[in-house]
Amino acid sequence: MNWAGPGFVIAIIAISTGGWIINNWIRTKHGYPPSDDWGNTMSWGGSNKRVADGDRKVELLSNENERLTGQVSRLEERIAVLERIATDPAERTAREIDALRDR
């Protein structure tokens, strides 16, 4: 085989181009933006949609976080009451129950 011939150069160019195409196909298949010849990320029209979707997800997660924080606070208050009931002496609890009956 003649390594100095034009066929070898064309083969290297074809292999490099094929690798770049396969790389970009895999990247776009998994949701990443494609890259140019030098590895820089290209931004096409779809990137604005991705940003809007990301903003929506952040908003939904923030709302869920606030809801769960409130729920945890309420559960902590209930646990504190249950701990107080469990650790109080039986006589004290009985007196408080009797005081409530007398009302």
N, C-alpha and C positions, 0 to 999 in steps of 0.2 A: 504494500500500500504506500502511496506517495503522500507523505505528511505535508508537503509544501504545496499541494494542489489546491484549487479553489473549492473542491468538494468538501475538504476537511473544514474550511472556514464556514461554508454554508451549513454544514452539519452542526457546528458549535452554535451558530446563530439560531438554527431551528430548535435545538435542544434548550437553549436559554429562553427563547420565546415560549416554547411549550411549557416549561417550568413556571414561567411568570403567569401564563394563562391558568394553569392548574392551581397555583397558589392563590390567585384572585378568586377563582371559582370556589375554593374551599373557604376563603375568608367571607365571601358574600353569603355562602350557604349557611354559615354559622352566625350571621348578623353583624359582622365587622365590615367596615368600609374597605374597598379595594385600595391597593397601593400602586404608585407609578413605577417607572423603571428604576428609580433610585431608592425605593423603599418608603417614600413619603406617602402619607395617607391622602387620598384624593377625596374631595367633598363634592358629591353630586347632589341633585335636587332632593334626594331622600333624607338628607341629614337634618333638615328643618323638622320633618315629621318625627324623627327620632328624638329630637330635643323636646318637642311638644309632648310626646308620649312620656318622656322622662319627667317633665314637670308635673304631669298628671299623676304619675306614680308617686312622686315625692309628696304631692298634696294629699293623696289617699293615705299614704303611710303616716304622715303627720297627724291626720285626723284620727287614725286608728291608735296611734301612740297616745294622744290626749285621752281618748276613751279608755284605753287600758290603764293609763296612769290613774284616772279617777276610780276605776274599778279596784285597783290595787289599794288605793287609799281607803275605800270603804271596807275592803276585806281586812285590812290591818286594824281598823277600828273594831270590827266584829271579833277578831282574834283577841284583841286587848280585853274586850268584855268577857269573852269565854275564859281567858286566862285568869281574870279577876275572880270569876265565879269558881273556877277550879281550885284556886289557891286560898280563897277565903275560908275561914273556919266555918264549920257547919252551923254553929250557934248563931253567928252573925247573919248568915243567909236566912236561917229560920226566923230571926227577929225581923229582918226586912220583909220577908213574905207575910208575917203576921201583921206588920205595920200596914202593908198594902191591903190586907183583908179588912182591917178596922176602918178604913176610909169610907 
